Every structure is written in C-alpha cells, then in structure tokens.
Amino acid sequence: MSVSTPRKSVLITGCTPGGIGHALALEFHKQGFRVFATARRIATLEDLRDNGMEVLAVDVADVVSVKAAAQNVAELTNGRLDVLINNAGQGYNMAATDLDISRAQAVFDTNLFGVMRMVRELAPLLVKAKGKIFNIGSLAGVIPVPFRSVYGASKAALHSYGDSLRLEMKPFDVTVVTLVTGGVFSKGASKSRPNEGIVSPESLYSPAAEVIHGMYANQSDGAMPAQEYARRVVALAVSSRDLEPWVWEGSYASTLWFMTTFLSKKAFEGMTGRFVKGVDEMEARIRGKRSS
Ligand SMILES: NC(=O)c1ccc[n+]([C@@H]2O[C@H](COP(=O)([O-])OP(=O)(O)OC[C@H]3O[C@@H](n4cnc5c(N)ncnc54)[C@H](OP(=O)(O)O)[C@@H]3O)[C@@H](O)[C@H]2O)c1
C-alpha cells in the first residue's frame, strides 16, 4: 500500500467574495492546496465550499471563534498547517482629532490583535509543518496618509509585531513574511464611503469636508487585480527560496519602497499631494477659511 503525501494546507482569514482573501482562496485551491477558507459569516463562503474548499466561521476579534477553528483544523490535518494568511482587516477614515475611540479599538482588534490571536492558537500547527505565516500589511503603515491614522497605525503595529515574531519563529523553521501591500482592487477598497463621516460639521476640517470625502470615495484607481496579487502571494507560499522579511506587493508598492528607502521623511512628506489627490486643496481651503 502506498502512503500518499497529504496536500499542503492553508488557512485564510476574511474570505468574503470580492476581497483579497477570496481571490487567495481560489488561487491556493487552483495550485492544489487544501484550503480552509474562513469568514465571519460562513454563509458568504458558499461558492468556495461548492468549489471543494473547507469553510469555517472565524471572527478574528473573538478568541472563542479563533480557538474553535484552530481545534477544528488540528483535528482535520493531524495537527499541521503549512500556511496561515492573516488577511482579515478593517479600514477607518477619520481625522485624528475626531476619532471615535471605540471604533479605533475595533480596527486594532481585527488588524493587530486578531492576527495575534490567530498566531497564538495556530502556532503549534505551523511549527509541526515548518510552515509560513503571511501578514497582510499596508503601505499606509509605512507612508503618512492623512485621515487614515488609525488604519495606518494598526498596520505599522502589525509590521512591527511581524518583525519580532519572525525572529521568535526562526528556531522552529517557521517563516514570517509581512506583505507591505499597495493598491489591490477589492470590494473593501472600491467601496464608496461617503457616509463614514470623515468630517462632521463640528470638525476642524469642515471647510474642506467635500474635498476630504472625495479623497477617499474610491480607492481603487489603478489598483492591481486581486487575482494577480493572489498569484504573487501563492508563488511566495510555494517558493523554496529564503523569503525577504517584507515583500512589497500591489500597485505603487515598489515605487514607494524606493522613495521611502532613499528619500528623507521630510522630502517624502512634501510630496504627499502627488499620492493623495486633494491634500493640497484641503490645506488651501482650511488656510483660506482661517485667514478670512
Ligand atoms: N485592497 C487594497 O488596496 C489593500 C491595500 C493594503 C492592504 N490591504 C489589506 O488587505 C486585506 C484584505 O482587504 P480587502 O481589500 O480585500 O478588503 P475587504 O474586501 O474589505 O476584505 C476584508 C475582509 O476582512 C474581513 N474581516 C473584517 N473584520 C473581520 C474580523 N473581525 N474577523 C474576520 N474577518 C474580518 C471582512 O469580512 P466581512 O465581509 O465580514 O466584513 C472581509 O472578508 C486587509 O487586511 C486590508 O487592510 C488591502
């Protein structure tokens, strides 16, 4: 009797249709992986289940759900997991002076503490498989972006967490990669958020409300298709090369790597208007109002 090698396994968080996680699930499946696709609402994963993937409900902000998923996967895979993709994430566009702190905490609970929960519960499985962890970071965690302070801070913290985790996992031959992600076309990035209320009438920024709302209405211009991004991530997951700690992927990522590496922070900040359309107009309107 021949003993066949089990398929490599991957668990991905935040796989609802239209997002990066969904595209990753399809691509890993295509490449022959055993895919555990997860989302807060399992009903959203029907198409992936119909495609032959295993689906689980996971809210990364809820430790009970994370523990249950880890136990489930351990039982199904004989305690091994080859790849963990920490993809689930939330945005929050709001002036730093107007933040709703409970909303900011919820963003950190998913983008940072959610990843910590996943790693804590799945580490034994990843160690057993000498696996790989990919944390989906963001350019917003590296470059200054106005009105995205909470999101940027959560991703910067994730990048830093990943750096320590990488060194701690090294003795176990578990690889940890931060994907510093630029523009990728997804449901989240293309969603208009006119009612997110970046600027209330009481805000310091109310004279520029219209400009600011326009700045973040659609973040998908020029973005890389999620399928292309997924192909690149899966290529890293199957690679036997020694991977870079940070891999810059998505639109604008390599240009911004170059600029943030070789320009001073001051010089880079002076160019913000080139990357975030409307910033200069926002400043002009507020200054105009103050001097009138
Ligand atoms: N698209 C880009 O340009 C871009 C750029 C840089 C980084 N990223 C990062 O890439 C990742 C995916 O983003 P996306 O663009 O695909 O956005 P998306 O379409 O909004 O997808 C985000 C996914 O995360 C899930 N999620 C949110 N909170 C969760 C929680 N507590 N537990 C489990 N799942 C949760 C969402 O589920 P629900 O459907 O239940 O809300 C959704 O499936 C995020 O980490 C994002 O920060 C994206």
The ligand as a Gaussian input file, in Angstrom:
#p B3LYP/6-31G(d) Opt

LIG

0 1
 N       -7.249000      46.423000      -1.237000
 C       -6.185000      47.135000      -1.005000
 O       -5.826000      48.030000      -1.794000
 C       -5.358000      46.879000       0.234000
 C       -4.160000      47.593000       0.388000
 C       -3.385000      47.344000       1.510000
 C       -3.774000      46.386000       2.435000
 N       -4.950000      45.732000       2.267000
 C       -5.316000      44.740000       3.270000
 O       -5.717000      43.547000       2.650000
 C       -6.645000      42.845000       3.482000
 C       -7.898000      42.495000       2.688000
 O       -8.517000      43.707000       2.297000
 P       -9.532000      43.838000       1.073000
 O       -9.061000      44.990000       0.262000
 O       -9.768000      42.535000       0.433000
 O      -10.832000      44.365000       1.856000
 P      -12.279000      43.732000       2.040000
 O      -12.841000      43.393000       0.712000
 O      -12.998000      44.725000       2.898000
 O      -11.994000      42.414000       2.850000
 C      -11.720000      42.434000       4.215000
 C      -12.092000      41.085000       4.770000
 O      -11.788000      41.066000       6.196000
 C      -12.938000      40.578000       6.850000
 N      -12.999000      40.982000       8.255000
 C      -13.120000      42.209000       8.791000
 N      -13.142000      42.141000      10.136000
 C      -13.025000      40.813000      10.447000
 C      -12.985000      40.088000      11.658000
 N      -13.065000      40.687000      12.848000
 N      -12.850000      38.743000      11.604000
 C      -12.756000      38.100000      10.417000
 N      -12.824000      38.726000       9.238000
 C      -12.947000      40.080000       9.252000
 C      -14.116000      41.078000       6.047000
 O      -15.269000      40.336000       6.376000
 P      -16.768000      40.925000       6.332000
 O      -17.214000      40.705000       4.915000
 O      -17.487000      40.102000       7.343000
 O      -16.685000      42.376000       6.709000
 C      -13.593000      40.791000       4.647000
 O      -13.762000      39.431000       4.333000
 C       -6.919000      43.765000       4.665000
 O       -6.089000      43.386000       5.743000
 C       -6.504000      45.124000       4.148000
 O       -6.123000      46.005000       5.182000
 C       -5.761000      45.952000       1.192000

